[in-house]
């Protein structure tokens, strides 16, 4: 489950966050990253 808030479609930062979260999720970890107006949650 991925929830993105305040992220523009062309926002490279948001894309990077999603990429990192996806990679970490494969390791079976729960990660929460908050950067500026971009909030991304990746839950296992």
C-alpha positions in Angstrom: 0.0 0.0 0.0 1.5 3.3 -1.1 0.0 6.7 -0.1 1.4 9.8 -1.7 0.3 13.3 -0.7 1.3 16.7 -2.2 3.5 15.1 -4.8 3.5 16.5 -8.3 3.6 14.0 -11.2 7.0 15.4 -12.4 8.5 15.6 -8.9 11.8 13.7 -9.0 12.0 13.7 -5.2 8.8 11.9 -4.9 9.9 9.3 -7.5 13.1 8.7 -5.6 11.3 8.2 -2.4 9.0 5.7 -4.0 12.0 3.8 -5.5 13.8 3.7 -2.1 10.7 2.5 -0.3 10.0 -0.2 -2.9 13.6 -1.5 -2.5 13.4 -1.4 1.3 10.0 -3.1 1.3 11.6 -6.1 -0.5 13.8 -6.5 2.6 10.7 -6.9 4.7 11.0 -3.5 6.5 8.5 -0.8 7.3 9.6 2.6 6.2 8.2 6.1 6.7 9.7 9.0 4.8 8.6 12.6 5.0 10.2 15.3 2.9 8.7 18.8 2.6 5.1 18.5 1.3 5.8 15.0 0.0 4.7 12.2 2.3 5.2 8.6 1.3 4.3 5.5 3.3 5.3 2.0 2.3 3.7 -0.7 4.5 4.6 -4.3 4.3 
